[in-house]
Amino acid sequence: MGKLKNCLSIADLEREARRRMPACVRGYVCGGTEDGQSLAESLRHFQRLGFVPRGLRDVHRRSAATTLWGQTYAQPLGFAPTGFSAIVMRDCDAALARVAREEQLPFIISGASTVPLERLQQENDNRCWYQAYLPGNMARIRPLLERLQRAEIPVLVITMDTCVGANRENLQRLRFTVPFRFSPQLLLDGLLHPRWTAGVFLRTVLSDGIPRFANLAHEMGPAITQDPPHGFRGERDLLTWDCIREIRQLWPGKLVLKGVMHPDDARLAVAHGADAVIVSTHGGRQLDSCISPLQALPGVRAAVPDDFPVLIDGGFRRGTDVLKAVALGAQMAFCGRPQLFGAAVAGEAGIRHAVSIFQQEILTDMALLGCSSLQELGPDLLRELAPAPV
Ligand SMILES: Cc1cc2nc3c(=O)[nH]c(=O)nc-3n(C[C@H](O)[C@H](O)[C@H](O)COP(=O)(O)O)c2cc1C
């Protein structure tokens, strides 16, 4: 795979993926909201923290394995939910589920995904987590929870940072909407990228038909060119802590809240019976001008009991990024775009390549830090970098 051999880092994969994606796909995958400040900050903050490594320790045998709720994962890394991933590769959700199983990573099915979750569960030995975009209406939530239980989903992740659609001006400029609508601009975009049009768009439509809202609600939804019943975002602005309390009573599996940034919300999550939180700004795709998840992490960590798992996503592109989050008390980091870059470059092999880049970097960097297990990482190994001289 020559194209992958030249991709030594996630940044290389991103560069190659951007070349291959039509403008609307690039805008959807890579973009953020408004001025892109939350997105930029999520990437930048890693550079403000530096390591203070230890030496002369036996790092001959290293393991980055971590255990969460009795399940051992090979590294402290997982696949965050990414809706409409079919836009970068035919059947992308299934490929993500397979790679996650092979590489022993958690995979979170997006509520906006297009492959039925029951099939994804088969691809992943019934270990998929499921992320819900919930309306604040228990009459609609209950049947979805029943479907998830029937499918033996072990972990329910509720995204709490999308009460309304964000101001994604970049997508408006590209005439890219959910539900999808064809426009002359999109058609021209496709014509200018024949490899994507043939390899992704036509392959998908000819083999599977127009992708559908397969997992948004308790039943298979319509094609993504149509509005689902109640609309794609209907009643999400009514979702409150009261709903979380009721869901906790109904849902027997693990319950995770995604998009927790404020320490008080972390405390509320614990008080409402959540089993973990994901510190996240939705990859800079919801509220703009947020601090980075990495900057929010210590405040969230301090607000919850020591044994309460704190997970994080946003801007993880290097093994050192993951190790910084672990050193600050995160049990696991998730990434959203890196595996989609891999998929856009080389399909399933590209997704695997993205994972192996992280894995190699994590194990090498642990040795260079003087650590043979994740337990040895702590805030003592980190310092704020001195401000650049003016
Ligand atoms: C293309 C794309 C689609 C996404 N779809 C969802 C989604 O359906 N549900 C959700 O909770 N988050 C979604 N996210 C946010 C990710 O779960 C995650 O928070 C974010 O991508 C992490 O940042 P990173 O891309 O820098 O790794 C999406 C992100 C991207 C890039």
The ligand as an SDF file (V2000), in Angstrom:
LIG
                    3D

 31 33  0  0  0  0  0  0  0  0999 V2000
  -17.5230   13.9360   10.6640 C   0  0  0  0  0  0  0  0  0  0  0  0
  -17.8740   13.9710   12.1110 C   0  0  0  0  0  0  0  0  0  0  0  0
  -19.1200   13.5230   12.5240 C   0  0  0  0  0  0  0  0  0  0  0  0
  -19.4420   13.5390   13.8830 C   0  0  0  0  0  0  0  0  0  0  0  0
  -20.6450   13.0240   14.2780 N   0  0  0  0  0  0  0  0  0  0  0  0
  -20.9190   12.9540   15.6020 C   0  0  0  0  0  0  0  0  0  0  0  0
  -22.1020   12.3170   16.0370 C   0  0  0  0  0  0  0  0  0  0  0  0
  -22.8860   11.8140   15.2460 O   0  0  0  0  0  0  0  0  0  0  0  0
  -22.3500   12.2940   17.3670 N   0  0  0  0  0  0  0  0  0  0  0  0
  -21.4910   12.8440   18.2950 C   0  0  0  0  0  0  0  0  0  0  0  0
  -21.7560   12.7950   19.4980 O   0  0  0  0  0  0  0  0  0  0  0  0
  -20.3500   13.4260   17.8910 N   0  0  0  0  0  0  0  0  0  0  0  0
  -20.0420   13.4800   16.5770 C   0  0  0  0  0  0  0  0  0  0  0  0
  -18.8680   14.0340   16.1790 N   0  0  0  0  0  0  0  0  0  0  0  0
  -17.9070   14.4980   17.1890 C   0  0  0  0  0  0  0  0  0  0  0  0
  -16.9740   13.3480   17.5770 C   0  0  0  0  0  0  0  0  0  0  0  0
  -17.6710   12.3510   18.2720 O   0  0  0  0  0  0  0  0  0  0  0  0
  -15.8300   13.8410   18.4840 C   0  0  0  0  0  0  0  0  0  0  0  0
  -16.3710   14.5490   19.5710 O   0  0  0  0  0  0  0  0  0  0  0  0
  -14.8430   14.7340   17.7490 C   0  0  0  0  0  0  0  0  0  0  0  0
  -14.7190   14.3560   16.3980 O   0  0  0  0  0  0  0  0  0  0  0  0
  -13.4780   14.6380   18.4080 C   0  0  0  0  0  0  0  0  0  0  0  0
  -12.5820   15.5000   17.7980 O   0  0  0  0  0  0  0  0  0  0  0  0
  -11.5190   15.0510   16.6740 P   0  0  0  0  0  0  0  0  0  0  0  0
  -12.2660   14.9060   15.3960 O   0  0  0  0  0  0  0  0  0  0  0  0
  -10.5680   16.1890   16.6660 O   0  0  0  0  0  0  0  0  0  0  0  0
  -10.8840   13.7620   17.1170 O   0  0  0  0  0  0  0  0  0  0  0  0
  -18.5130   14.0340   14.8290 C   0  0  0  0  0  0  0  0  0  0  0  0
  -17.2710   14.4900   14.3970 C   0  0  0  0  0  0  0  0  0  0  0  0
  -16.9430   14.4460   13.0560 C   0  0  0  0  0  0  0  0  0  0  0  0
  -15.5790   14.9050   12.6420 C   0  0  0  0  0  0  0  0  0  0  0  0
  1  2  1  0
  2  3  1  0
  2 30  2  0
  3  4  2  0
  4  5  1  0
  4 28  1  0
  5  6  2  0
  6  7  1  0
  6 13  1  0
  7  8  2  0
  7  9  1  0
  9 10  1  0
 10 11  2  0
 10 12  1  0
 12 13  2  0
 13 14  1  0
 14 15  1  0
 14 28  1  0
 15 16  1  0
 16 17  1  0
 16 18  1  0
 18 19  1  0
 18 20  1  0
 20 21  1  0
 20 22  1  0
 22 23  1  0
 23 24  1  0
 24 25  2  0
 24 26  1  0
 24 27  1  0
 28 29  2  0
 29 30  1  0
 30 31  1  0
M  END
$$$$
